[in-house]
């Protein structure tokens, strides 16, 4: 399986009771899964979501088989354009996940910190960029492509080689993957509070949990695992 998209997000909110946290996490997965199914034009994929409390932090992953990924890219037209189009959808999926994760806390005016990563898509895009700027030969790019995609898609690899050979000498910069984007909280006034001389001793936090939810494929059952951290 090939990772085509990872999203990390963080919400600075208080911990939830255990049962409420489990319900929140499973609902988050269900809504995210529906959006992925509506947006990504792939025959199958593996979805995974891990949510951890103590504030709320999470990471989602979308993995596909090489044949499914290459089939989409080959049918799209120019392979480099297909890579960009799919990554744009991955970004939309990640931003949607951050939006629905923060929706239950709208009254707290919490802004999620979100980071989307294209993983294999970004690596493939970089091959076109590096071939275009002359820092990588087509043969070197193909060796790297095989390390990303494996050796189960020979027909696609032939198409990829042709596409790389036709890469213009001036390519756009690779897809940008910014760090967490969020709006800083507004200060209530311009006066700085004096620093406390003695810090109060923090009380021990109660048990915190991580919930792991995944589906191996579209047709497989949803799995849920709860762990103390």
C-alpha positions as CSV (number, residue, x, y, z in Angstrom):
1,X,0.0,0.0,0.0
2,X,1.2,3.5,-0.8
3,X,0.5,6.5,1.4
4,X,-1.0,9.3,-0.8
5,X,-2.0,11.7,2.0
6,X,-1.4,12.4,5.7
7,X,-3.1,15.1,7.7
8,X,-2.1,16.2,11.2
9,X,-4.3,18.5,13.2
10,X,-4.4,19.9,16.7
11,X,-7.2,21.4,18.7
12,X,-6.5,23.2,22.0
13,X,-9.6,22.1,23.9
14,X,-10.1,20.4,27.3
15,X,-10.1,16.7,27.5
16,X,-13.5,15.0,27.0
17,X,-15.0,12.2,29.2
18,X,-13.9,8.7,27.8
19,X,-17.3,7.8,26.3
20,X,-17.8,11.2,24.8
21,X,-14.3,11.1,23.4
22,X,-14.9,7.7,21.7
23,X,-18.2,8.9,20.2
24,X,-16.6,12.1,19.0
25,X,-13.7,10.1,17.3
26,X,-15.9,7.5,15.6
27,X,-18.3,10.2,14.3
28,X,-15.3,12.1,13.0
29,X,-14.1,9.0,11.1
30,X,-17.5,8.4,9.6
31,X,-18.0,11.9,8.3
32,X,-14.4,12.0,7.0
33,X,-14.9,8.6,5.2
34,X,-18.0,9.8,3.4
35,X,-16.2,12.9,2.2
36,X,-13.2,10.8,1.0
37,X,-15.6,8.5,-0.9
38,X,-17.4,11.4,-2.6
39,X,-14.2,13.3,-3.6
40,X,-11.5,10.7,-4.4
41,X,-12.2,8.9,-7.7
42,X,-10.4,5.7,-6.6
43,X,-11.8,2.2,-6.7
44,X,-10.5,1.3,-3.3
45,X,-8.3,2.6,-0.5
46,X,-7.3,2.1,3.2
47,X,-8.3,4.7,5.7
48,X,-6.8,5.2,9.1
49,X,-7.5,7.8,11.8
50,X,-5.8,8.1,15.2
51,X,-7.2,10.6,17.7
52,X,-5.6,11.4,21.1
53,X,-6.9,13.5,23.9
54,X,-5.1,15.9,26.3
55,X,-6.4,18.7,24.0
56,X,-7.2,16.8,20.8
57,X,-4.6,15.8,18.3
58,X,-5.0,13.4,15.4
59,X,-3.5,12.0,12.3
60,X,-5.2,10.6,9.3
61,X,-3.8,8.5,6.5
62,X,-5.1,7.5,3.1
63,X,-3.3,4.5,1.5
64,X,-3.9,2.9,-1.9
65,X,-2.5,0.0,-4.0
66,X,-0.1,1.0,-6.7
67,X,-2.4,-0.3,-9.4
68,X,-5.2,1.9,-8.2
69,X,-3.0,5.0,-7.9
70,X,-1.3,4.5,-11.3
71,X,-4.6,3.7,-13.0
72,X,-6.0,7.1,-11.9
73,X,-2.8,9.0,-13.0
74,X,-2.6,7.2,-16.3
75,X,-6.3,7.9,-17.1
76,X,-6.1,11.6,-16.1
77,X,-3.9,12.6,-19.0
78,X,-0.5,14.2,-18.3
79,X,0.8,12.3,-15.3
80,X,2.2,15.4,-13.6
81,X,-1.2,17.1,-13.9
82,X,-2.9,14.0,-12.4
83,X,-0.5,14.1,-9.5
84,X,-1.4,17.8,-8.8
85,X,-5.1,17.2,-9.2
86,X,-5.0,14.3,-6.7
87,X,-3.0,16.2,-4.2
88,X,-5.5,19.1,-4.4
89,X,-8.2,16.6,-3.5
90,X,-6.0,15.3,-0.6
91,X,-5.7,18.8,0.7
92,X,-9.4,19.3,0.5
93,X,-10.0,16.1,2.5
94,X,-7.5,17.2,5.2
95,X,-9.0,20.6,5.5
96,X,-12.5,19.1,5.8
97,X,-11.3,16.8,8.5
98,X,-9.9,19.8,10.5
99,X,-13.2,21.7,10.0
100,X,-15.5,18.9,11.2
101,X,-13.1,18.1,14.1
102,X,-13.4,21.7,15.4
103,X,-17.2,22.1,14.7
104,X,-18.3,20.7,18.1
105,X,-16.2,23.3,19.8
106,X,-17.4,26.3,17.8
107,X,-18.5,28.2,20.9
108,X,-14.9,28.1,22.2
109,X,-13.8,29.8,19.0
110,X,-11.0,27.2,18.6
111,X,-8.9,27.3,15.4
112,X,-7.5,24.0,14.3
113,X,-3.8,23.7,13.4
114,X,-3.7,21.6,10.2
115,X,-0.9,20.2,8.1
116,X,-1.5,18.2,4.9
117,X,1.3,16.1,3.4
118,X,1.2,14.6,-0.1
119,X,3.6,11.7,0.8
120,X,4.0,9.6,-2.4
121,X,2.3,12.3,-4.5
122,X,4.8,14.9,-3.4
123,X,7.7,12.5,-4.2
124,X,6.4,11.9,-7.7
125,X,5.9,15.6,-8.3
126,X,9.5,16.3,-7.2
127,X,10.7,13.9,-9.9
128,X,9.2,16.1,-12.7
129,X,10.6,19.2,-11.1
130,X,14.1,17.8,-10.7
131,X,14.2,16.4,-14.3
132,X,12.9,19.7,-15.5
133,X,15.7,21.7,-13.8
134,X,18.3,19.2,-14.8
135,X,19.3,18.0,-11.3
136,X,18.1,14.5,-12.1
137,X,18.3,12.4,-15.2
138,X,15.2,10.5,-16.5
139,X,16.9,7.1,-15.7
140,X,17.6,8.3,-12.1
141,X,14.1,9.5,-11.8
142,X,12.8,6.1,-12.9
143,X,14.9,4.4,-10.3
144,X,13.4,6.6,-7.6
145,X,9.9,6.1,-9.0
146,X,10.2,2.4,-8.7
147,X,11.2,2.8,-5.0
148,X,7.9,4.8,-4.6
149,X,5.6,2.7,-6.6
150,X,7.1,-0.8,-6.6
151,X,7.5,-3.0,-9.6
152,X,3.9,-4.2,-10.1
153,X,2.9,-1.5,-12.6
154,X,5.2,-2.0,-15.7
155,X,2.8,-0.4,-18.2
156,X,2.5,2.7,-16.1
157,X,6.2,3.0,-15.6
158,X,6.6,3.1,-19.4
159,X,4.1,6.0,-19.5
160,X,5.9,7.7,-16.7
161,X,9.2,7.5,-18.5
162,X,7.7,9.0,-21.6
163,X,6.1,11.8,-19.5
164,X,9.4,12.5,-17.8
165,X,11.2,12.7,-21.1
166,X,8.7,15.3,-22.3
167,X,9.1,17.4,-19.1
168,X,9.7,21.0,-20.1
169,X,13.0,22.5,-18.9
170,X,11.1,25.0,-16.7
171,X,8.7,23.4,-14.3
172,X,6.6,24.9,-11.6
173,X,8.0,24.6,-8.0
174,X,7.0,21.4,-6.2
175,X,3.7,21.3,-4.3
176,X,4.0,23.4,-1.2
177,X,3.4,21.6,2.1
178,X,3.1,24.4,4.7
179,X,3.4,23.8,8.4
180,X,0.4,24.1,10.6
181,X,-1.8,27.0,9.6
182,X,-3.9,28.6,12.3
183,X,-5.1,32.0,13.5
184,X,-3.4,33.1,16.8
185,X,-5.8,34.0,19.6
186,X,-6.7,37.6,20.0
187,X,-5.3,39.4,23.1
188,X,-7.9,40.9,25.4
189,X,-5.8,44.0,26.1
190,X,-2.4,45.5,25.3
191,X,-1.2,45.3,28.9
192,X,1.2,42.5,29.7
193,X,0.6,40.6,32.8
194,X,3.5,40.5,35.2
195,X,5.3,37.1,35.2
196,X,4.5,34.9,38.2
197,X,7.4,34.4,40.5
198,X,6.4,31.0,41.6
199,X,4.7,28.5,39.3
200,X,1.8,26.5,40.8
201,X,2.4,22.8,40.9
202,X,0.2,21.2,38.2
203,X,-2.1,18.4,39.4
204,X,-1.6,15.0,37.7
205,X,-3.8,14.6,34.7
206,X,-6.4,11.8,34.6
207,X,-6.0,8.9,32.2
208,X,-5.8,9.9,28.6
209,X,-6.8,7.9,25.6
210,X,-5.9,7.3,22.0
211,X,-8.5,5.9,19.7
212,X,-7.4,4.2,16.5
213,X,-10.0,3.7,13.8
214,X,-9.3,2.2,10.4
215,X,-10.9,0.4,7.4
216,X,-8.7,-1.9,5.4
217,X,-10.8,-1.3,2.2
218,X,-14.2,0.1,1.2
219,X,-15.9,-3.2,1.8
220,X,-14.1,-4.3,5.0
221,X,-15.5,-3.7,8.4
222,X,-14.6,-0.6,10.5
223,X,-12.1,-1.4,13.3
224,X,-11.9,0.6,16.5
225,X,-9.2,0.2,19.2
226,X,-8.9,2.3,22.4
227,X,-5.6,2.6,24.3
228,X,-4.5,4.5,27.4
229,X,-1.5,6.8,26.8
